[in-house]
């Protein structure tokens, strides 16, 4: 007996805009696919669950039938003009992987429709940068590392966790750029569309930044941090988290547990080294290891301070790298420019070394 052939899963188009429907059907026909159309009822719920790709028209983005559907991968919001801010937020909440605006994104949509059903995108790496004491330069290093990763991968996401730090967009030089900050995205939960999230953020040189506000202090929500990081990584985007102690233990534990590489900056002072020893858990008793236990130690050299051997002895593990003082970094920051990620500056050289460490397991494989 010959087994019956299972028909291919069809893409789903959800729209009541006739002009948009005409455009979508033409693009899908060019991609060689025969879509299913639905706007509500059992047919919409079934097709939304089974479709290889869901193309959701912006006209129904906030419709009750659409809002009642669960999130799913492979959902693209399609519009015929740029979306207003409230609709961008709705697209992110729906878990859209991208907002495609026709006709500008027609070529991308054609390729996406043709590729529906192929394997998932390789997840982007996660680098976590923190410091055992204030002023060690964690934000500067995190920003330089994000710029270096963007130079390799084409883009990167930089995540701010210091609600009272004035906004990491200042370090990146993106304070004047349009885009969402944490207050607008604090409700993120579960599966979120990575492409839509990245498109909604301020960006400089391929680095998108999810920064805290300079208004009222609003602590970052652990669930929102995890959702944002996972969304960007699921889209293949490298992520750098500037993990501040004020973010809280819940954020620390959850972000560090997923990190491909974590580095802890330790200023060459006795107090900073002592704090690092506590964070890293050297000499700790039985029980679960501290969240920072797997981190690499980076010495931030200070005039007249401890050297690498002294810091290693104090924290109970070797120093992975040293970061020297660079007056040019401070000057760039005061002029609203991001730290230089090239090989001529101490922070740039260290950022590139961290990129190489992230790439090493992949190359070994």
N, C-alpha and C positions, 0 to 999 in steps of 0.2 A: 504494500500500500504506500502511496505517496502522501506524505504529510502535507496538510494544508499550509499554505504560505501565509504568515501573519502580515497583514497590510502595514505599511509604514505609518508611524505616528505622525499626525498632521499638525502644523502650527495652528494657533488660534488667534483670530483677530477679533478684538472687542472694541467696537466703535459704532456710533450712530451718525457720524459726520460723513455725508456722502462723498464729498470731495476728498477727504482723507482716505476713505475706503477705496476709492478709485486709484489713488496713488499706491496704497499698500498692495492691492491686488495686482497691479502692474509690476511692482517690485518683486513680489512673491512668484509671479509667473516667470519673470526673468531668472529667478533662482531655481526654477524647476520644481516648485512646491505647490500643492493644492491645499489652501487653508480651509479651516472651519470657521464660520462666523457665529457669534453668539453675543447677546447683550444682557441676559438674565435667565433666571430659572434653573432647573436641573441640567439643561444642556450646557449652560455656562459653567456650573460647578464641576460637571464631569470633564468637559474639555479642558478647563483650567488645570485640573489634576493630571490629565494624561498627555497634554500637548507637549511637543518637543520644544516649542518656543511660543511665548505669549506676547503679542503686540497689542498693547493697551493704548487706545486713543486718549489723548489728553481731555477730550470732551466728556469722557466717563470716568476720569481719574478719581473724582470724589463721589461718584454715584453709590447709593446704598448697596446695590447688589455687588459692586466691586469691593467696597470696604468690608463686606462680610466674608470675603474669600481669604483663605490663609495665605501667608507668604510662601513663595516658591522660587527656586532658581530659574533663570532663563526668561525673565520678564523684562520687556523693553517698553518704555512709554514713548509714544510717537506723537509728534505735534507738527503743525504747519507754520508755527511761529514760536519765538522764544517764550518760555513759560515765566509767569510772574513768580515772585519768591514763595508765595503760599503753595503754589502748585509744585515747586521744586521740593518743598518739605514733604508734601503728600507723596511724591514719587519716591523719595528716600524711605518714607515709612512703609510704602508698599513693597520695598525690597527691590526696586528696579535696578538692573545692572547698568542701565544707561537711559538718558533721554535723547532720542533721535529727532532732530528737527529737519523736516523735508522742505526744500529739496537738497539742502546742504549735506545732510548725512545719508543721502540715498545710496552712495557707493558702499558705505559701511554697513547699512542695513541689508543690502543685497548680499554682501559677504557673510554677515551674521546669519541670515536665513539659510544660505547654502551650507553653512557649517553646523547648523542645528543638529544635535545628536552626537557630535564628536566628543572626544574625551575632555575632561575638565582642564582648566588652565592650571599650570603649576603654581602652587602657593608662593607668595612673596616671603622673603625672610623677615624675621623680627629681631631688631637690635634694641636693647634696653640700656640706657645710660643713666647713672645716678651718682650721687656724691655722699660721702660720709659726713660732710659738714658744708655749711653755706659758703659760697664764693669760690668753690674749687673749679668752676668752669664747666659744669655738666651741660648746661644749656648751650654754651658755645660749641662744645664737642658734639652734642646731639645734632645741632644745626649743620655743622660742617660734615658730619657723617651722612646726614640726609642728602646734602648737596652732592657728596661723592657718589652715593648710591644712585641718585638721579642721573649722574653723568654716565653710569654704566647701564642702568636699566631703562633710562628715558624718563623716569618719574620716581617719586618717593613720597611717602606721607610722614609728616612730623607731628607728633602728638604731645600736647602740653598737658601736664597734670598739676600745675601749681596755680591754684585759684587766686592766690594773692601775689603772684609774681609779675603782674603788669602785662601779661600776654606774650607768648613766645613768638608771635608775629612781629614783635619789635626786633627780636634778635635776627629774624630772617629778612627783615626789611620789607615786610608785607603789611605794615599797619595801615597803609592807605589803600590797600586792595579790597575790592568788593568780595563778599563771600560770608558764609555762615561761621559763627563762633560757637563755643560750647553752649551758651544759653539757649540758642535756637535748636540744638541737637541733643540736649540732655535727656530727651525721652527715647533715644534709640534703644531698641531691645531686640534680641534674637537675630534672625537673618536680615541683613541690610544689604542693599545693592551697592557694591563697591564702586562701580563706575559713576553712579549717580551721586554718591557721597563725595567722591574726589572732585567731581565737576562743580559741586556746590561750595567748595572751600577757596579761600585766598591762595594764590600760587605765585611763586617766584622761581624762575629757572628750573621748572619741572618739579619743584618741591611744593606740595600742598600742605598747608598747616592747619591743624585743628587746635585753635588757641583759646585760652580763657579770656574772659571779658575784662575790660578796664572799668566797668561799671561796678555794680554791687558784687561783693565776693560771693560766689556760688560754687561750693565744692563740687568737683567732678564726680559723677555717679559711676560706681564700678561697672554696672551693667552696660552703661553707655560706652565706657572705654573699651570693654571687651568686644562689644558689637562693632564699634568703629574699626578697631584693629583687625578683627576677623574679616570684616567686609573688604577692606583694602587688600589684605593678604589673599583673599579668595579671588580677587581680580588680578592677581599676579604682581601686585605692587609691593615693593619693599617698604617696611614700616620702621620708624625710629621713635621710641617713646622716651621722652625726657621725664624720668620717674622721680618725682619730688617726694620727700618724706612726708610732707603735709597731705599728700593724697590719701594716706591711710593704709592700714595693713591689708584691707580687703583688695584694694587696687594693686598693691605691691605683690601679694600672693598670686593673684590671678594673672597678672601680666608677666611676671617672672617665670611662672610655670610654663608659659608658652614660648619663652624667648629662645631663639637659636644662639644668641650670644648676649651676655650681660657684662657690663664693665662698671666698676665702682671707682670713681676718682677719689683719691686720698691726698689731701694737702700735706706737705712735708712738715707737719706740726704734731706734737705729742697728742694733743687733744683729738685731732682729726684721725690719727692712727688708732687711738684707743676706741673711738666711736666705730671705726671700720672693723676692728677686732670683734666688737659686739655684734655688728650686723652680719659678719661672715660666720659667726658661731665658733671661732677658734676656742678650744678648751671647754666647749659647752657640754653639758651632761647628756644623758640618754633622752630620746624623744625625737620628734620630727625635726629635721634640719631647718635652719632659718631660710627664708625665701631667697636671700642674697647669697646663700652658700656656694652656688656654682659660678659666681661672678669672677671675672678677671680683675686684678688690682692694677690700677694705673696711678702712678705717682705724679701729682702736680707739684713740680719743683717750686720752692719759694726761697728767696734770699736768706741765707743763714739757717735754713731748715734742715730736716732730716734727709739723709740720702737713701738710695734704694735698699741697701743692705739693712739699714736701721728700720725702715718701714716694713720690710719683709719680716724682720724679727718681731716687730711690734704686732703685726696683724696675723702672723702665723702662717703665711704663705708667700710665695715669690711674687715679685713685681713683674707684671706682664710687659709694661711699657712705661715710659716717662714722657710727661708733657711739660715742655719748657715755657717760660714766659714769652709772650709776643705782644709788644706794645701796639703793633699795627692792628691787632684784633680789636682792642679797645677803641682805637681811632675809627675803625670802620663802623663799629656799633654806634658811636656817637653821630656818625653821618648817615645813619639809617641803611647801612649796607650789611649784608650777611658776612660771616667769617669766610675767609679765603679757604677753599678746599683743595688748592694746588699743593705741589710737593715742596714749595719754597717756604712754607710756614710750618711751625711745630704742630698746630692743630690740624692742618691739612695733611701732613704726613701721617699722623696718628689716625685720622679719619680713613685714609686710604688703606692703612694696615688693617683696620677693623673690617673694611669691605673685603679685603683678601681673606680674612679669617672666616667671614660668612660664606664666601665662595668655595673655600677649601673642601668642605664635605661633599659638595656637589661635584667638584672636579675629581675628587678621589673616587666617587661612585662611577 
